Amino acid sequence: MPAFHAPTDQRTDKAVAVFIAPGLEEVEALATVDILFRAGIPTTMISVTPERAVVSSHNIVVTCDLALAEANLDDYDMLVLPGGIPGTPNLKAVEPLMAAVTERVRTGRPVAAICAAPSILAELGLLEGRQAT
């Protein structure tokens, strides 16, 4: 089982990975993690940098559970891409993450993108024939 924020009333074996990039919009990541936690869904915050501590767009340090190099993305049922500037382009610059996102979207596995992050999916050509907001 991956490292995650374990809810005391875990209601599912499904696990979610929320990716944290420098310059993220912290509310888009942390509110998502909080809602998943309250819903009883195991959630891991994964830094896309080698360090677990990541600085947000408002200079808030977010401490992640894992760095991307430590994570096995196959352990997660859903990947979440929070937005923010420059968080969104910083996520897009991480090739192993983009490869995992592309593979998941093409095979119908869940990927969520918030605010500016859906632009990543569009730039990768993953929204062709789909509706997105």
Secondary structure, DSSP 4 states (H G I P E B T S, - for coil): ----B--TT---S--EEEEE-TT--HHHHHHHHHHHHHTT--EEEEESSSSSEEE-TTS-EEE-SEEGGG--GGG-SEEEE---TTHHHHHHT-HHHHHHHHHHHHTT--EEE-TTTHHHHHHTTTTTTS---
